[in-house]
Amino acid sequence: MYDIPHLDLPPLRSASGAVRLPGSKSISNRVLLLAGLAEGTTAVHDLLDSDDTRVMLDALAALGCGLRREGAVLHVTGLGGRLAVHEARLFLGNAGTAMRPLAAALAMLAATQGGRFELSGVPRMHERPIGDLVDALRPLGCTIEDLGTPGYPPLRISGQAGGRLATDKPIRVRGDVSSQFLTALLLALPLVAHDSDVVVEVEGELISKPYVEITLALLARFGIGVHREGWQRFIVPCSKHGGRYRTPGRIHVEGDASSASYFVALGAIAARAEAPLRIEGVGSDSIQGDIRFVAAAQAMGAEVSSGPGWLQVRRGRWPLAGITLDCNPIPDAAMTLAVMALYADAPTRLTGIASWRVKETDRIAAMAAELRKVGATVIEGADFIEVAPPTRWQPAVIHTYDDHRMAMCLSLAAFNPVAGGHAPLRILDPRCVAKTFPDYFEALFSVATAAPEDVPVITIDGPTASGKGTLAAAVAAALGWQLLDSGALYRATGLAAQWDGLSPDDEAAVAQLAARLDLRFEGGRSWLRGHDVTEDLRLESTGLLASRVSAHPAVRSALHGLQLAFRRAPGLVADGRDMGTVVFPGAPLKVFLTASPAERAERRHKQLISKGISASIADLRADLEARDERDRSRSVAPLKPAEDALLLDNSQLGIDESVQQVLAWWQQRGPFRA
Ligand code: DC
């Protein structure tokens, strides 16, 4: 997950391969609430790990639920409908799926068992309505105070033990602002005792019905069969004792269908027929309403095949077709259609989306503003948006409004080369995707391809112990870019030669081996021929082997192609000897790091001491100076700065200051010059 103020996307040209989706947010938070309040322990598989589920987990922990992680499985021991904690302040971020159901559940539990709870969130949460739910709860005998603007969080919920809820009359709740109010009531009502069945009546046209279907399906998994008459009346079976949820023992969270929409769209926009995009985690058997997005994408031109737990998408009709669609059943995924509209040959009109205005941000206004930036013509109304594709694509700095879906949707505009554009995009605050899909951009870049010449490269070189490896890794992390530690390729070659019993001086044999090097970097570890060599690569003895094999021109050229392959979106930081001179001579920023021999000797000394190895600073300095001399004077790839390299003497600089300097230089050169 990138911790960066903005992410620059180069123009992207195609997509293929496979992505695995994170768990569904809607299912995750409902399952957590149900498991947290049920009797018994539930093993939850494939739970989404994101901002919205984290606030729910924190809330459950504060309420006394048992939470135990075992690998990828979370074991939740529920309260069995009995409050264990009667006073708590719960911070629920911007998670509507936590705020609404917890408010209803705690209101009913406090009214019958006594308690006092405060529920709050981020400032935007305090602008998202909850009044319709509060209005449904108060007539039941729940005490709910508005601590800020009436009708919005924060709320204080309280009650005395021994109270009873007035559930003999139908409970009325509005359904035309958010379906979460109805969901919240349905999830909470089984917790409290009733003498007869409880009826919930929906006022107004219920929106987002598929989300209510998820609620009913999950209630059924926890032993509660809610009967529904159309979408107007819901009957919760009576329970004399309350606390009636029963754990199903184990439950599996499907991949998020709304998150799938970005990759379905991507397949329709950029996956060639012979190389479709495969999406794993959600498929034809999904219980999520947003799976219906697939039909909408097909109407625009996507070619989709599917099975249980998977989808496969490729481009069909091209350009995409403009459509007119009532998006009421798929409010979240519909945002993705607005971005697909950029690639259509006629305008697309999405109606029935008034709820967009009360989501993480006013999504109609936000979408209109950002799509216009890339060149689209947009008409917006109270409950619709109409998008006509750009005639000229524009480079754009995209605001994301702390809205994960804005960031994910607009990233798809970077594929504009498939529609005749060549415009880079800057996504501000890309971290906001953490709400539901923390690794979204990693997933995107794992399937997206840019033309190599469109992928920016920063090269970093310098003498031994100058700290170039540390600097390169930090700059790559700060920009969210790929990292090429070219020294590691020579080290791995040396190691593989040793494994095969080859002499490092046998140029032809080592070059042959280098050309077939089976080396992978994954999750901070390095794998050579399937063996974890992370530690072995850093050994001094491996460094010596590397310096010998790297002196052979045939070995250098055998590794050339492998190094070029690291030039992948969104950008590359390449560290090593000839990165700026031979491998990426056109790199727009080349840095040559220096530090005085005294300073470098001191750093190396500290490094050795920390590993428990003793050494004299004077000897180390003499070694370094001898190595500098050898490196400068060697005939093959001598150590020298590229002519257009910027020198950075970091003798007096900390690592952060060096990173800031490189980033400042990049700001002056990148596509969005400061
Ligand atoms: O940067 P390092 O210590 O991992 O490099 C190991 C050896 O490989 C060192 O002797 C320099 C050499 N090397 C090279 O010749 N060309 C590169 N691009 C990177 C490293």
Residues whose N, C-alpha, C, O or C-beta is under 5 A from the ligand:
A	BS01	DC	S486 G487 A488 Y490 G543 A546 S547 S550 G576 R577 D578
